[in-house]
């Protein structure tokens, strides 16, 4: 059974940085496209970034493009989301999700991902 575990969340001031990790276990990460989603209180879940299983093709939400970077290390079964220049609107629970898709593309639609982690809280506050 595929399992995903997020870590790295916390409290950070506006303008600060955080690095989130998603560790995959049960099956090789190389078989999966991975995405990060976030949900703030009272808001709809938003796709933040994704990375394909093949060729590491990435996509980002407009709100984070240029500030966030997603990467993967298949040898360590880990996907990292580096978040810089954080602002108040980045606050939320960040979850990683996986889909077994061996294409050089990925999507930011939650319904495409059958496997999810529990999430990690990111709070941006002064």
MOCORNOR-V584065 format. One line per field, one symbol per residue. ss: DSSP state (@ for helix, = for strand, . for the rest). phi: phi as a letter, one per 40 degrees, with the letter a starting at -180 (. if undefined). A space follows every 50 residues. Layout:
BEGIN
ss=???
phi=???
END
This chain:
BEGIN
ss=..=====..===.....========...@@@========......===== =......===.......======@@@.======....@@@.========= .........@@@..==...=====..
phi=.cbbbcahcibacdgcbabcbbbbbhacddcbcbbbbaacdgbccbcbaa accbgfcbabcdcbcgbbbbabbccbfbbbbcbbfcbdcccicbbbabbc acbcaabbbdccbcbbcchbcbbbac
END
